[in-house]
Amino acid sequence: RADPSEHLEKRQREQRLQSILSRLSERHRAAFILFEIEGMSGEQIAALLQIPVATVWTRLHHARQKFTLLLAEQQKKEDL
């Protein structure tokens, strides 16, 4: 069993992740979640979303950039 502080830290990380994901566009969020969290391939995502594979990679690239920026902003706020 995890101690209460570990449980709290995990919950805070999950909330931070949800907050950042909610600020991505729907298209970018879908590509990011399906690839980075669900572990789907670009080809699988393309088939699921009925878009070209190149579009998946473009959306994923932009999602990663935005995610990184939002994470840095959030960490900066938390450090204050």
N, CA, C and O atoms as CSV, one atom per row, in Angstrom:
chain,resi,resn,atom,element,x,y,z
A,1,ARG,N,N,0.844,-1.193,0.000
A,1,ARG,CA,C,0.000,0.000,0.000
A,1,ARG,C,C,0.878,1.242,0.000
A,1,ARG,O,O,1.881,1.326,0.709
A,2,ALA,N,N,0.470,2.196,-0.814
A,2,ALA,CA,C,1.189,3.465,-0.863
A,2,ALA,C,C,0.807,4.311,0.343
A,2,ALA,O,O,-0.325,4.264,0.824
A,3,ASP,N,N,1.772,5.081,0.818
A,3,ASP,CA,C,1.433,5.945,1.943
A,3,ASP,C,C,0.642,7.150,1.426
A,3,ASP,O,O,0.651,7.426,0.227
A,4,PRO,N,N,-0.031,7.857,2.310
A,4,PRO,CA,C,-0.896,8.963,1.892
A,4,PRO,C,C,-0.180,10.037,1.072
A,4,PRO,O,O,-0.765,10.598,0.145
A,5,SER,N,N,1.072,10.327,1.404
A,5,SER,CA,C,1.781,11.371,0.650
A,5,SER,C,C,2.046,10.921,-0.789
A,5,SER,O,O,1.986,11.738,-1.707
A,6,GLU,N,N,2.337,9.638,-0.996
A,6,GLU,CA,C,2.534,9.124,-2.349
A,6,GLU,C,C,1.226,9.188,-3.133
A,6,GLU,O,O,1.218,9.544,-4.311
A,7,HIS,N,N,0.138,8.844,-2.482
A,7,HIS,CA,C,-1.176,8.899,-3.119
A,7,HIS,C,C,-1.507,10.339,-3.518
A,7,HIS,O,O,-2.008,10.578,-4.617
A,8,LEU,N,N,-1.233,11.285,-2.641
A,8,LEU,CA,C,-1.493,12.694,-2.913
A,8,LEU,C,C,-0.649,13.180,-4.087
A,8,LEU,O,O,-1.159,13.871,-4.969
A,9,GLU,N,N,0.630,12.828,-4.108
A,9,GLU,CA,C,1.513,13.237,-5.195
A,9,GLU,C,C,1.037,12.659,-6.530
A,9,GLU,O,O,1.049,13.349,-7.549
A,10,LYS,N,N,0.625,11.409,-6.519
A,10,LYS,CA,C,0.127,10.788,-7.746
A,10,LYS,C,C,-1.123,11.512,-8.234
A,10,LYS,O,O,-1.258,11.796,-9.424
A,11,ARG,N,N,-2.021,11.804,-7.326
A,11,ARG,CA,C,-3.248,12.509,-7.690
A,11,ARG,C,C,-2.949,13.902,-8.240
A,11,ARG,O,O,-3.587,14.341,-9.197
A,12,GLN,N,N,-1.991,14.592,-7.647
A,12,GLN,CA,C,-1.611,15.917,-8.124
A,12,GLN,C,C,-1.011,15.840,-9.524
A,12,GLN,O,O,-1.292,16.704,-10.355
A,13,ARG,N,N,-0.194,14.830,-9.806
A,13,ARG,CA,C,0.382,14.647,-11.142
A,13,ARG,C,C,-0.720,14.381,-12.161
A,13,ARG,O,O,-0.692,14.916,-13.270
A,14,GLU,N,N,-1.690,13.553,-11.780
A,14,GLU,CA,C,-2.803,13.250,-12.679
A,14,GLU,C,C,-3.634,14.499,-12.964
A,14,GLU,O,O,-4.060,14.716,-14.099
A,15,GLN,N,N,-3.861,15.306,-11.955
A,15,GLN,CA,C,-4.617,16.542,-12.144
A,15,GLN,C,C,-3.846,17.518,-13.034
A,15,GLN,O,O,-4.435,18.195,-13.877
A,16,ARG,N,N,-2.542,17.584,-12.844
A,16,ARG,CA,C,-1.691,18.441,-13.671
A,16,ARG,C,C,-1.759,17.996,-15.129
A,16,ARG,O,O,-1.877,18.823,-16.033
A,17,LEU,N,N,-1.683,16.684,-15.351
A,17,LEU,CA,C,-1.768,16.140,-16.698
A,17,LEU,C,C,-3.116,16.474,-17.325
A,17,LEU,O,O,-3.169,16.933,-18.466
A,18,GLN,N,N,-4.202,16.250,-16.596
A,18,GLN,CA,C,-5.540,16.550,-17.117
A,18,GLN,C,C,-5.694,18.027,-17.438
A,18,GLN,O,O,-6.309,18.386,-18.442
A,19,SER,N,N,-5.145,18.874,-16.599
A,19,SER,CA,C,-5.224,20.311,-16.831
A,19,SER,C,C,-4.509,20.691,-18.127
A,19,SER,O,O,-5.027,21.476,-18.922
A,20,ILE,N,N,-3.336,20.140,-18.330
A,20,ILE,CA,C,-2.578,20.446,-19.546
A,20,ILE,C,C,-3.280,19.880,-20.765
A,20,ILE,O,O,-3.417,20.571,-21.774
A,21,LEU,N,N,-3.724,18.641,-20.690
A,21,LEU,CA,C,-4.401,18.027,-21.833
A,21,LEU,C,C,-5.658,18.793,-22.214
A,21,LEU,O,O,-5.988,18.894,-23.395
A,22,SER,N,N,-6.357,19.329,-21.236
A,22,SER,CA,C,-7.597,20.061,-21.528
A,22,SER,C,C,-7.324,21.352,-22.289
A,22,SER,O,O,-8.230,21.912,-22.907
A,23,ARG,N,N,-6.094,21.823,-22.249
A,23,ARG,CA,C,-5.744,23.068,-22.935
A,23,ARG,C,C,-5.231,22.837,-24.355
A,23,ARG,O,O,-4.983,23.796,-25.087
A,24,LEU,N,N,-5.070,21.575,-24.748
A,24,LEU,CA,C,-4.709,21.262,-26.126
A,24,LEU,C,C,-5.976,21.246,-26.975
A,24,LEU,O,O,-7.068,20.982,-26.472
A,25,SER,N,N,-5.820,21.530,-28.263
A,25,SER,CA,C,-6.981,21.423,-29.149
A,25,SER,C,C,-7.422,19.963,-29.181
A,25,SER,O,O,-6.647,19.062,-28.857
A,26,GLU,N,N,-8.653,19.743,-29.569
A,26,GLU,CA,C,-9.184,18.376,-29.600
A,26,GLU,C,C,-8.346,17.485,-30.514
A,26,GLU,O,O,-8.047,16.343,-30.166
A,27,ARG,N,N,-7.974,18.001,-31.669
A,27,ARG,CA,C,-7.180,17.218,-32.623
A,27,ARG,C,C,-5.811,16.852,-32.062
A,27,ARG,O,O,-5.364,15.711,-32.177
A,28,HIS,N,N,-5.156,17.835,-31.457
A,28,HIS,CA,C,-3.832,17.580,-30.887
A,28,HIS,C,C,-3.919,16.650,-29.683
A,28,HIS,O,O,-3.087,15.760,-29.509
A,29,ARG,N,N,-4.937,16.869,-28.855
A,29,ARG,CA,C,-5.122,16.035,-27.668
A,29,ARG,C,C,-5.349,14.581,-28.060
A,29,ARG,O,O,-4.788,13.677,-27.441
A,30,ALA,N,N,-6.166,14.350,-29.080
A,30,ALA,CA,C,-6.451,12.981,-29.519
A,30,ALA,C,C,-5.175,12.291,-29.985
A,30,ALA,O,O,-4.898,11.163,-29.579
A,31,ALA,N,N,-4.404,12.953,-30.826
A,31,ALA,CA,C,-3.162,12.358,-31.321
A,31,ALA,C,C,-2.199,12.075,-30.167
A,31,ALA,O,O,-1.577,11.014,-30.115
A,32,PHE,N,N,-2.081,13.025,-29.252
A,32,PHE,CA,C,-1.164,12.885,-28.122
A,32,PHE,C,C,-1.562,11.718,-27.226
A,32,PHE,O,O,-0.728,10.877,-26.887
A,33,ILE,N,N,-2.809,11.669,-26.852
A,33,ILE,CA,C,-3.279,10.610,-25.948
A,33,ILE,C,C,-3.158,9.241,-26.602
A,33,ILE,O,O,-2.668,8.292,-25.988
A,34,LEU,N,N,-3.606,9.142,-27.848
A,34,LEU,CA,C,-3.569,7.842,-28.515
A,34,LEU,C,C,-2.141,7.333,-28.693
A,34,LEU,O,O,-1.891,6.135,-28.559
A,35,PHE,N,N,-1.212,8.224,-28.989
A,35,PHE,CA,C,0.168,7.803,-29.217
A,35,PHE,C,C,0.943,7.672,-27.910
A,35,PHE,O,O,1.508,6.617,-27.621
A,36,GLU,N,N,0.968,8.729,-27.133
A,36,GLU,CA,C,1.823,8.780,-25.939
A,36,GLU,C,C,1.269,7.998,-24.758
A,36,GLU,O,O,2.040,7.425,-23.989
A,37,ILE,N,N,-0.023,7.963,-24.600
A,37,ILE,CA,C,-0.616,7.318,-23.426
A,37,ILE,C,C,-1.149,5.930,-23.764
A,37,ILE,O,O,-0.895,4.968,-23.040
A,38,GLU,N,N,-1.886,5.831,-24.862
A,38,GLU,CA,C,-2.474,4.539,-25.240
A,38,GLU,C,C,-1.500,3.638,-25.988
A,38,GLU,O,O,-1.724,2.432,-26.091
A,39,GLY,N,N,-0.418,4.214,-26.511
A,39,GLY,CA,C,0.607,3.413,-27.169
A,39,GLY,C,C,0.262,2.952,-28.581
A,39,GLY,O,O,0.841,1.989,-29.082
A,40,MET,N,N,-0.667,3.629,-29.214
A,40,MET,CA,C,-1.036,3.256,-30.575
A,40,MET,C,C,0.025,3.758,-31.560
A,40,MET,O,O,0.728,4.731,-31.288
A,41,SER,N,N,0.126,3.088,-32.693
A,41,SER,CA,C,1.061,3.515,-33.739
A,41,SER,C,C,0.428,4.637,-34.553
A,41,SER,O,O,-0.781,4.861,-34.496
A,42,GLY,N,N,1.262,5.331,-35.305
A,42,GLY,CA,C,0.750,6.376,-36.177
A,42,GLY,C,C,-0.244,5.833,-37.182
A,42,GLY,O,O,-1.251,6.474,-37.484
A,43,GLU,N,N,0.038,4.662,-37.693
A,43,GLU,CA,C,-0.851,4.032,-38.666
A,43,GLU,C,C,-2.199,3.671,-38.041
A,43,GLU,O,O,-3.244,3.842,-38.670
A,44,GLN,N,N,-2.175,3.177,-36.817
A,44,GLN,CA,C,-3.417,2.846,-36.122
A,44,GLN,C,C,-4.252,4.095,-35.864
A,44,GLN,O,O,-5.472,4.087,-36.032
A,45,ILE,N,N,-3.588,5.153,-35.459
A,45,ILE,CA,C,-4.290,6.412,-35.186
A,45,ILE,C,C,-4.897,6.956,-36.474
A,45,ILE,O,O,-6.039,7.413,-36.486
A,46,ALA,N,N,-4.128,6.904,-37.552
A,46,ALA,CA,C,-4.623,7.386,-38.843
A,46,ALA,C,C,-5.884,6.621,-39.255
A,46,ALA,O,O,-6.859,7.215,-39.713
A,47,ALA,N,N,-5.851,5.329,-39.090
A,47,ALA,CA,C,-7.022,4.517,-39.452
A,47,ALA,C,C,-8.206,4.847,-38.555
A,47,ALA,O,O,-9.331,4.986,-39.034
A,48,LEU,N,N,-7.957,4.972,-37.259
A,48,LEU,CA,C,-9.030,5.277,-36.312
A,48,LEU,C,C,-9.674,6.632,-36.584
A,48,LEU,O,O,-10.897,6.768,-36.565
A,49,LEU,N,N,-8.833,7.626,-36.838
A,49,LEU,CA,C,-9.335,8.987,-37.042
A,49,LEU,C,C,-9.662,9.282,-38.504
A,49,LEU,O,O,-10.183,10.348,-38.831
A,50,GLN,N,N,-9.355,8.337,-39.364
A,50,GLN,CA,C,-9.589,8.470,-40.803
A,50,GLN,C,C,-8.901,9.705,-41.380
A,50,GLN,O,O,-9.511,10.530,-42.059
A,51,ILE,N,N,-7.596,9.796,-41.079
A,51,ILE,CA,C,-6.759,10.884,-41.576
A,51,ILE,C,C,-5.456,10.280,-42.103
A,51,ILE,O,O,-5.115,9.149,-41.759
A,52,PRO,N,N,-4.727,11.028,-42.938
A,52,PRO,CA,C,-3.439,10.521,-43.418
A,52,PRO,C,C,-2.434,10.371,-42.269
A,52,PRO,O,O,-2.496,11.104,-41.282
A,53,VAL,N,N,-1.522,9.429,-42.404
A,53,VAL,CA,C,-0.497,9.203,-41.376
A,53,VAL,C,C,0.339,10.462,-41.175
A,53,VAL,O,O,0.705,10.788,-40.045
A,54,ALA,N,N,0.641,11.167,-42.252
A,54,ALA,CA,C,1.428,12.403,-42.134
A,54,ALA,C,C,0.723,13.422,-41.246
A,54,ALA,O,O,1.375,14.178,-40.526
A,55,THR,N,N,-0.584,13.445,-41.295
A,55,THR,CA,C,-1.357,14.359,-40.447
A,55,THR,C,C,-1.232,13.967,-38.980
A,55,THR,O,O,-1.167,14.829,-38.103
A,56,VAL,N,N,-1.199,12.683,-38.724
A,56,VAL,CA,C,-1.004,12.212,-37.344
A,56,VAL,C,C,0.310,12.747,-36.811
A,56,VAL,O,O,0.356,13.285,-35.705
A,57,TRP,N,N,1.389,12.605,-37.588
A,57,TRP,CA,C,2.711,13.042,-37.129
A,57,TRP,C,C,2.765,14.558,-36.943
A,57,TRP,O,O,3.408,15.056,-36.018
A,58,THR,N,N,2.087,15.282,-37.827
A,58,THR,CA,C,2.052,16.740,-37.685
A,58,THR,C,C,1.312,17.135,-36.413
A,58,THR,O,O,1.783,17.977,-35.648
A,59,ARG,N,N,0.167,16.531,-36.196
A,59,ARG,CA,C,-0.605,16.836,-34.983
A,59,ARG,C,C,0.169,16.458,-33.722
A,59,ARG,O,O,0.160,17.194,-32.736
A,60,LEU,N,N,0.825,15.325,-33.762
A,60,LEU,CA,C,1.607,14.879,-32.615
A,60,LEU,C,C,2.761,15.836,-32.333
A,60,LEU,O,O,3.046,16.152,-31.178
A,61,HIS,N,N,3.415,16.290,-33.382
A,61,HIS,CA,C,4.520,17.248,-33.231
A,61,HIS,C,C,4.028,18.521,-32.535
A,61,HIS,O,O,4.642,18.989,-31.576
A,62,HIS,N,N,2.922,19.074,-33.025
A,62,HIS,CA,C,2.383,20.306,-32.441
A,62,HIS,C,C,1.869,20.069,-31.017
A,62,HIS,O,O,2.015,20.929,-30.149
A,63,ALA,N,N,1.278,18.919,-30.789
A,63,ALA,CA,C,0.785,18.593,-29.441
A,63,ALA,C,C,1.941,18.510,-28.452
A,63,ALA,O,O,1.840,19.005,-27.329
A,64,ARG,N,N,3.029,17.891,-28.866
A,64,ARG,CA,C,4.196,17.781,-27.977
A,64,ARG,C,C,4.776,19.157,-27.662
A,64,ARG,O,O,5.138,19.438,-26.520
A,65,GLN,N,N,4.862,20.005,-28.674
A,65,GLN,CA,C,5.381,21.357,-28.447
A,65,GLN,C,C,4.509,22.113,-27.451
A,65,GLN,O,O,5.013,22.714,-26.502
A,66,LYS,N,N,3.213,22.078,-27.673
A,66,LYS,CA,C,2.284,22.796,-26.799
A,66,LYS,C,C,2.290,22.195,-25.395
A,66,LYS,O,O,2.260,22.927,-24.405
A,67,PHE,N,N,2.327,20.869,-25.308
A,67,PHE,CA,C,2.353,20.194,-24.014
A,67,PHE,C,C,3.588,20.639,-23.220
A,67,PHE,O,O,3.491,20.951,-22.033
A,68,THR,N,N,4.733,20.664,-23.876
A,68,THR,CA,C,5.979,21.059,-23.218
A,68,THR,C,C,5.895,22.499,-22.725
A,68,THR,O,O,6.318,22.801,-21.609
A,69,LEU,N,N,5.354,23.377,-23.547
A,69,LEU,CA,C,5.199,24.775,-23.167
A,69,LEU,C,C,4.256,24.925,-21.975
A,69,LEU,O,O,4.561,25.640,-21.020
A,70,LEU,N,N,3.124,24.257,-22.036
A,70,LEU,CA,C,2.153,24.342,-20.944
A,70,LEU,C,C,2.690,23.750,-19.649
A,70,LEU,O,O,2.426,24.277,-18.569
A,71,LEU,N,N,3.436,22.667,-19.748
A,71,LEU,CA,C,4.039,22.062,-18.562
A,71,LEU,C,C,5.036,23.016,-17.923
A,71,LEU,O,O,5.060,23.166,-16.702
A,72,ALA,N,N,5.856,23.660,-18.741
A,72,ALA,CA,C,6.835,24.619,-18.212
A,72,ALA,C,C,6.133,25.793,-17.533
A,72,ALA,O,O,6.557,26.247,-16.471
A,73,GLU,N,N,5.062,26.279,-18.149
A,73,GLU,CA,C,4.295,27.376,-17.551
A,73,GLU,C,C,3.698,26.967,-16.211
A,73,GLU,O,O,3.734,27.729,-15.245
A,74,GLN,N,N,3.157,25.774,-16.166
A,74,GLN,CA,C,2.537,25.295,-14.930
A,74,GLN,C,C,3.587,25.109,-13.830
A,74,GLN,O,O,3.342,25.458,-12.675
A,75,GLN,N,N,4.730,24.573,-14.177
A,75,GLN,CA,C,5.794,24.392,-13.186
A,75,GLN,C,C,6.292,25.721,-12.677
A,75,GLN,O,O,6.608,25.857,-11.495
A,76,LYS,N,N,6.366,26.704,-13.554
A,76,LYS,CA,C,6.804,28.038,-13.148
A,76,LYS,C,C,5.821,28.636,-12.140
A,76,LYS,O,O,6.229,29.240,-11.148
A,77,LYS,N,N,4.520,28.462,-12.402
A,77,LYS,CA,C,3.488,28.963,-11.484
A,77,LYS,C,C,3.572,28.268,-10.127
A,77,LYS,O,O,3.405,28.900,-9.084
A,78,GLU,N,N,3.833,26.965,-10.153
A,78,GLU,CA,C,3.899,26.199,-8.909
A,78,GLU,C,C,5.131,26.562,-8.094
A,78,GLU,O,O,5.129,26.417,-6.871
A,79,ASP,N,N,6.168,27.026,-8.749
A,79,ASP,CA,C,7.399,27.402,-8.040
A,79,ASP,C,C,7.272,28.735,-7.319
A,79,ASP,O,O,8.080,29.049,-6.445
A,80,LEU,N,N,6.261,29.521,-7.679
A,80,LEU,CA,C,6.089,30.824,-7.039
A,80,LEU,C,C,5.584,30.718,-5.640
A,80,LEU,O,O,5.390,31.735,-4.974
